[in-house]
Amino acid sequence: MASKFYAVIIGAGGGTGGAVAARFAKAYPVVLLARTPATYESSVKAINDAGGKAIGINADAGDRASLDAAFEAIAKELPDHKLAAAIYNASGGLQQRPFVEVDPQVLEGSIDVNIRGFFNFAQKTLPLLEDAVSTSPNPPSLIVTGATASVKGSAKFATFAAGKWAKRALAQSIAREYGPKGVHVAHAIIDGVITGPRTEAYTSVNGGAPDGKISADSIAETYWSLHTQHRSGFTWEVDIRPYVEKW
């Protein structure tokens, strides 16, 4: 294990976040950030029980003071470590409803998590990633979880699409600025239902076809592949969907 680098994942509950944390924990200590301990506790325990090192810290990306406090705690927990990878997996604003019936508070939630939260997280992590460029075993990386709504504003998903489109635009701008500095910024369009505790009861996804949901572990492997890409061939965006998904 590389002892002087770490990865941080925000939105690190079951499903994608937990799988990404477990995959990156094979190489680095990992820090899992979430608003409540219940979100990350099982993942932290599983990683530590397996011989890795995981730390859970409460943080709300939409609150800069909360994020500042989280990274101060990381510096105390992992002194002399540099940031090798930052994964923004937080999401909000998902509501399927006719546009005129949308609760404005749902829009505020989408803005808070998808735009403000990512903005704050990126501003906090990019200087740390840039500082690690010359010594990191892999290109320092900022990987952003997107969705179908990042590129397609479906009917009755206005709030979700608004936040996801904006997050993608922000990530693309950052990628163009930081790629030449050696920091790999990548956006992943997750086009489908993901395996995990929240979706276990969804038995009819893609007609119940085997592997009709996206494996969270598969997403994690893709994120690891993005992180380990050579700088001569950075991928800006990847889309991930089951073999039977309509698109």
C-alpha distance (Angstrom), angle and dihedral (degrees) to the residues before:
residue distance angle dihedral
M1 . . .
A2 3.79 . .
S3 3.78 100.5 .
K4 3.79 100.0 -163.7
F5 3.78 102.1 49.8
Y6 3.78 133.5 63.9
A7 3.78 141.8 -174.5
V8 3.79 127.4 -134.4
I9 3.79 125.2 -155.2
I10 3.79 123.9 -171.6
G11 3.76 116.8 -163.4
A12 3.78 89.3 36.3
G13 3.78 104.9 164.2
G14 3.79 127.8 117.0
G15 3.77 119.3 -44.3
T16 3.79 117.6 28.0
G17 3.80 98.5 0.7
G18 3.78 95.1 50.2
A19 3.80 93.0 44.4
V20 3.81 92.4 49.5
A21 3.79 90.9 48.7
A22 3.82 91.1 51.0
R23 3.81 92.2 49.1
F24 3.78 95.6 48.2
A25 3.81 90.1 44.3
K26 3.81 87.7 69.9
A27 3.81 87.0 71.9
Y28 3.81 108.3 20.4
P29 3.76 143.1 22.9
V30 3.80 104.5 -95.5
V31 3.78 131.3 -145.5
L32 3.79 117.1 -153.4
L33 3.79 116.7 -157.1
A34 3.80 124.9 -166.1
R35 3.78 138.8 143.7
T36 3.80 94.1 -108.4
P37 3.83 132.4 30.3
A38 3.80 91.4 -127.5
T39 3.79 88.3 68.9
Y40 3.80 96.8 59.7
E41 3.81 106.0 20.9
S42 3.82 97.9 92.7
S43 3.81 92.6 47.1
V44 3.79 92.6 48.2
K45 3.80 91.3 49.9
A46 3.80 93.3 47.2
I47 3.80 93.1 51.1
N48 3.80 94.3 46.0
D49 3.81 92.0 45.4
A50 3.82 88.5 52.9
G51 3.80 91.3 55.5
G52 3.78 99.5 -97.6
K53 3.77 127.8 113.8
A54 3.79 120.6 -110.7
I55 3.77 131.3 166.4
G56 3.81 125.3 -167.5
I57 3.79 120.2 -151.5
N58 3.79 130.4 177.2
A59 3.80 112.3 -119.5
D60 3.78 139.1 154.7
A61 3.81 110.0 -154.4
G62 3.79 90.6 -158.1
D63 3.82 89.3 62.7
R64 3.81 112.0 66.9
A65 3.80 93.1 -162.3
S66 3.81 90.0 53.9
L67 3.79 91.3 50.0
D68 3.81 92.1 46.9
A69 3.80 89.9 52.6
A70 3.81 91.1 49.2
F71 3.80 93.2 54.1
E72 3.78 91.1 45.8
A73 3.81 86.9 55.7
I74 3.81 90.5 48.6
A75 3.80 90.6 53.3
K76 3.81 89.7 54.2
E77 3.81 94.2 45.2
L78 3.82 94.9 45.2
P79 3.80 107.4 29.1
D80 3.80 116.3 -173.5
H81 3.82 91.4 13.6
K82 3.79 122.4 128.8
L83 3.78 127.1 -148.2
A84 3.80 113.5 -103.4
A85 3.80 100.6 169.3
A86 3.79 137.6 13.7
I87 3.80 120.7 -170.1
Y88 3.79 121.9 -166.5
N89 3.79 105.7 -158.5
A90 3.81 99.6 152.6
S91 3.79 118.4 121.1
G92 3.80 138.9 176.5
G93 3.77 145.5 162.2
L94 3.79 97.7 64.5
Q95 3.80 109.5 155.7
Q96 3.78 129.9 140.2
R97 3.77 106.9 -148.5
P98 3.83 140.3 124.7
F99 3.79 107.1 -84.1
V100 3.82 96.9 -116.1
E101 3.81 89.5 53.5
V102 3.81 95.9 52.1
D103 3.80 114.8 124.6
P104 3.84 107.5 -125.6
Q105 3.80 87.9 -138.3
V106 3.80 89.1 66.2
L107 3.80 88.5 57.2
E108 3.79 89.3 50.0
G109 3.81 89.0 52.2
S110 3.79 91.0 51.8
I111 3.79 91.4 49.6
D112 3.80 92.5 46.1
V113 3.80 96.4 52.2
N114 3.80 105.3 26.6
I115 3.79 99.6 37.9
R116 3.79 112.6 16.0
G117 3.80 94.2 34.0
F118 3.79 94.4 48.8
F119 3.80 91.2 43.9
N120 3.81 90.5 54.4
F121 3.81 93.8 43.9
A122 3.79 92.7 48.8
Q123 3.81 93.1 48.7
K124 3.79 89.2 50.3
T125 3.80 98.0 46.6
L126 3.80 105.5 34.6
P127 3.83 95.9 72.0
L128 3.81 88.6 49.0
L129 3.79 91.9 49.0
E130 3.79 92.0 47.6
D131 3.79 89.6 50.9
A132 3.81 89.5 56.8
V133 3.82 97.2 50.5
S134 3.78 96.9 98.7
T135 3.81 96.5 48.2
S136 3.81 108.8 25.2
P137 3.83 115.5 115.2
N138 3.82 88.3 -134.5
P139 3.81 129.9 25.8
P140 3.81 106.4 -77.5
S141 3.78 105.2 -106.3
L142 3.78 141.5 -158.1
I143 3.81 108.7 -164.9
V144 3.79 120.5 -172.2
T145 3.79 126.2 -160.1
G146 3.77 112.7 -137.1
A147 3.80 133.7 169.3
T148 3.78 143.0 -143.4
A149 3.81 84.8 -83.0
S150 3.81 89.3 63.6
V151 3.81 88.8 76.4
K152 3.82 104.5 13.8
G153 3.78 124.3 53.2
S154 3.78 100.0 -155.3
A155 3.80 121.7 -161.7
K156 3.81 113.6 -84.5
F157 3.83 93.3 13.3
A158 3.81 97.4 89.7
T159 3.80 98.9 133.7
F160 3.79 94.0 46.3
A161 3.80 93.2 47.7
A162 3.81 92.5 46.8
G163 3.79 92.6 56.7
K164 3.79 96.9 39.0
W165 3.81 94.3 48.7
A166 3.79 90.5 50.0
K167 3.81 92.5 48.4
R168 3.81 90.7 51.6
A169 3.82 91.5 49.2
L170 3.79 91.1 49.9
A171 3.80 91.7 48.3
Q172 3.80 91.9 48.7
S173 3.78 92.1 52.5
I174 3.80 90.4 49.0
A175 3.82 91.2 48.0
R176 3.78 91.3 55.7
E177 3.79 91.4 49.6
Y178 3.79 99.6 43.1
G179 3.80 102.5 34.4
P180 3.82 91.7 77.8
K181 3.80 87.4 52.1
G182 3.80 91.1 58.2
V183 3.81 97.6 -103.3
H184 3.79 113.4 127.4
V185 3.81 111.9 -140.3
A186 3.81 113.3 -174.5
H187 3.79 134.8 175.2
A188 3.81 122.8 -151.7
I189 3.80 121.6 -156.5
I190 3.80 106.1 -151.7
D191 3.81 103.8 -158.8
G192 3.77 107.0 -173.3
V193 3.79 146.9 22.2
I194 3.81 113.3 -50.9
T195 3.79 125.4 -140.4
G196 3.78 115.4 -110.6
P197 3.80 144.3 102.8
R198 3.81 93.5 -64.3
T199 3.80 94.0 54.8
E200 3.81 102.5 39.5
A201 3.80 90.8 104.7
Y202 3.81 92.6 52.3
T203 3.79 97.1 98.6
S204 3.80 99.1 155.0
V205 3.82 98.7 59.1
N206 3.81 108.2 137.1
G207 3.79 89.3 -4.3
G208 3.79 92.2 -55.9
A209 3.82 91.6 -68.1
P210 3.82 116.3 168.9
D211 3.82 108.0 -93.7
G212 3.79 89.1 8.6
K213 3.79 89.3 142.2
I214 3.80 122.6 64.3
S215 3.78 110.6 -102.5
A216 3.79 109.8 -122.5
D217 3.80 87.7 -145.7
S218 3.80 89.3 55.6
I219 3.80 90.1 54.1
A220 3.79 89.1 49.6
E221 3.80 91.2 53.0
T222 3.79 90.3 50.9
Y223 3.81 90.7 50.8
W224 3.80 90.0 50.3
S225 3.80 89.8 49.9
L226 3.82 90.1 51.9
H227 3.79 90.3 50.3
T228 3.79 93.4 51.4
Q229 3.81 97.0 46.3
H230 3.78 115.2 124.9
R231 3.79 112.8 -110.6
S232 3.81 90.1 -117.9
G233 3.80 88.6 69.6
F234 3.82 111.2 31.8
T235 3.82 115.8 169.7
W236 3.79 113.1 -141.5
E237 3.79 97.3 -169.0
V238 3.78 138.6 12.7
D239 3.79 129.4 -178.9
I240 3.78 121.1 -149.0
R241 3.80 126.2 -163.9
P242 3.81 139.3 148.2
Y243 3.78 116.8 -91.5
V244 3.83 90.1 -110.7
E245 3.82 97.8 46.3
K246 3.82 116.3 120.8
W247 3.81 112.7 -128.2
